[in-house]
Amino acid sequence: MAGTCDALLAIMRRTILSPVQLCASASLVLALVATPASAQTMDPAASTIRVTGEASVTSRPDRVELDLGVVTRATASQQAATENARVSQNLLTALRTALGPRATIETVTYALQPDYQFPQNAPPKITGYTVTNVVRVTDDDLASVGTVIDAATRAGANDIERIRFTLKDENAAKANALRVAALDARAKANALASALGLQVTRIRSVDETNPTSRPLFDLAVRSAGATTPIVPGTIETTATVTLVVEFANRR
């Protein structure tokens, strides 16, 4: 670089360019000369393709959640609350007797609300009060669901808000769904490569959606005598995995 500048400075004496202009021009020429050599060392863009694998894994539920409520109404708020407390206590006693220590019972909702009447051309009028007390039962004995519901209604429960069948270990089902979805995506990539006379050389990126689980209810009704028939059905866990893979010619 020093020799080049010295030679150019000699030329400068016979031109109208200033030393600053000439050195800047020399730097630009050298940069342009070096550019092709640098470009030759860069890897060419590899051929890639995006594939998506899907999976649906079915599992038998092994846990149930029941939301059982007591709803009472009265003209006075204290009267509605007192009656609700009495019936709710009967409900809790009946549930503990039916379930024993194996289940979890917890309060999830308690509300006291006024009841309104809306006369025409007049302001709303409070006609009474409604108290709602909902407890959630979590149990791993699915065969006893009907018995628990019957015990609850006999004790005074008059609001069954929800029955939800779940898995004790949802993470295991989600991991399995992701594994199957990843295998499906890789199989699709290999199939495309084989059809094109290519081979998968590398996986550039992996993207997955959060697996979700939802119950698939069995619509068949089973006879169970005087006990309320409840059929758990199955749990479906779905997952999606997207791969960006790199292809190359077969060797």
N, C-alpha and C positions, 0 to 999 in steps of 0.2 A: 504494500500500500504506500510506503514511504517513497519507494522508487518511482511509482506511478505518479505521485504528486510532484516529485522533482521534475519529471519529464514534462508534466503539464504546466508547471510553473515556467519552464523554459519556453514552452509554446506561448504562454501568456504574454511574454514580453513582446511577441509579434502580433498580438491580438488586442482587442479593446475590452476583453473580459477582465473583471477584477479578480483577485485571488479568491475571494469568498465565493463568487459566482462559479468560478472554475472548479473549486474543490467540491462544491455542492453538485455540479454536473458529473464529476468523476464518481462521487458516491452513488448517484443515481444509476450511472452506467454499470458500476460493479454490482449493484443490487439486482439489476435486470439480468446480468450474466449469471448470477448465483441462483436465480429463481428456478430455472428448469432443473438444475441438479437437485434442489430441495424437493421439487414436485416428484421426482423419480423415486424418492425414498418413501413416499406416502403409500399406505395400503389402498388399493382400489376399493370402492364401495361393494360390499358383499351382497349377494342376493338373499333377501329375507322374505318371510311370509308370516302373517298373523293367523293363528288358528285358535279356536275356542272349544274347550271340552266341557261337557255338562254331565251331571250325575244326580241321581235321585235314589236315596237309600231309605229303605223302609225298616222301621223298628217297632217292636211291641212296647207300649208305654208301661212303666213300672211305678208311676206315681200319679196321684190324683189330687186336685185342689177343688174343694167345694165351698162356695160362698153361700151361707145360710143366714137368712135374716128374719127379724121380728119387726113387724110394722104395727103400730097402735095409733089410734086416733081418739081424741076427746075434745070437749069444748074448752077445757082449761089446759094450759101447757103442763102444769104440775101433774095433773091427772093422767095425761098421756104419757109423761115420763115415768111416773110410778108404775103404771100398768106395764109399760115396756120393760122396766127393770125386773119386774116379777116374772114375766114370761121368758125374758132372756136368761135369767138365772135357772129357770127350769130347763131351758134348752142346753145350757152349758153342763148341767148335771146329767142330762140324758146322753149327751155326746161323750162325756168322760166315762160313763158307764158302758156305752156301746164300744168305745174305742180302746179304753184302757190307757196305759202310758205310751203306747207305740206311736200315737199321732200327735200332731201339733195343732193347737187351737189358738187363734189370735183374732182380736178385733181389727177390722179393716175399715169400717164405716160406722159413724154415729152422727145422726143429724136430727135436729128439732126444727120444724118449719111450720109457719102459719099456713092455714088453708084459707083461701080467699073466695069471696063471691063477688061477681062483677055485674051489679045491677045496671040497667040501662039508664044513661044520663045521670049517673050517681057515682061517687068515688068508691073504690074497692072496699069491701067489708070483710073483716076476719070472722070466719065462722067456726074455727077450731084450730087444732094443732095436730101435726103428724110427727111421730118419732120413729126413726128407723135405726136399728142396731144390727149390723151384719158381722158375722164371725167367719173366718176362713179356716177350714179343716184341711190339713195336709196329711195324707195317709199313703202308705206303700202297699196296702192290702186292697187291691182293686176289686176283689170278690165281695167285699163288704160294703161297697158304695150304696147299693140299694137298701141294705139294712140300716145304714147310717141315715139316709134320707127319711126312711120310715120313722126311725126313732126321733128325728128332728121335728117332723110334722106332728107327731103325737104329742111332743112337748110344747107345741105352740108356734113353731116356725111357719110363717106364711109367705115367705119370699125367698125362693131359691134363685139366686141371681146368676150363678155360673157353675158349670162343671167343666174342669179343664184337665185333660190327661196329658202328662208330660213324661220326661225322662229324668231319672236321678242324675245321670251323667250325660248332659247334652253335648259336652265338648268331644266325647268319644265319637258320637254319631256325626258331628260336624267334621272332625278330622278324617273320618272314613269317607265322607262325601267328597271332601277336597282331594283325597288320594285317588278316588275313582275318577273324578273330573280331570285331574292331571294326567292320568293314564290315558283317558279318552283323547285329550288334546295331543299328547305325544303320538298316539296311534294315528290320528288324522294327519299329523305332520309327516310321519313315515309313509303313509299311504300316498300322499301327494308327491313326496320325493320319489318314491318308487315308480309312480305313473309317469313322471317326467324324466326318468333315467338319472336322477340325482340322489344325493344322500344328505341327511341332516348332520351337520358338522358341529353345531354349537347352538345352545339356547341363549339368546341375548337378554330376554326379560321374561318375567313371570308376573302375572297380575291375577288376583282372585277377588271374587265378591264375597261378602260376609255370608256364610251359609245360614239358611233359615230352616226352622222346623215348624211344621203345622200338623194338626191332627186330621186324620182321614177316618171319619166316623163310619162304623158298620151299621147299615140301615136295617139289618135283620133284627127282629124282636124275639128274644128268647123267653120262653115260659119259665117263671121262677116262683110259681105258687102265689102267695099273697105279698111277696116282696117286690118292690119296684124294680123292674128289669132295666139294667144299665149295661150297655155294651161299649167297652173302651175303644174298639177299632185299632188303628195303627197310627204311627207318627212318621211323616215323610220329611226327610231332611234333604234339601237341594243345595247344590254348589256349582259354581262356574269358575273355570280357570282358563286364562288366555295366555298363550305363549307367542313370543316372537322368535322364530328359529332361523338359523342361517343355513343356506344350501350350498353345495359344491358338486362338481362333476364326480361321478364314481371313479375310483382309482382302479 
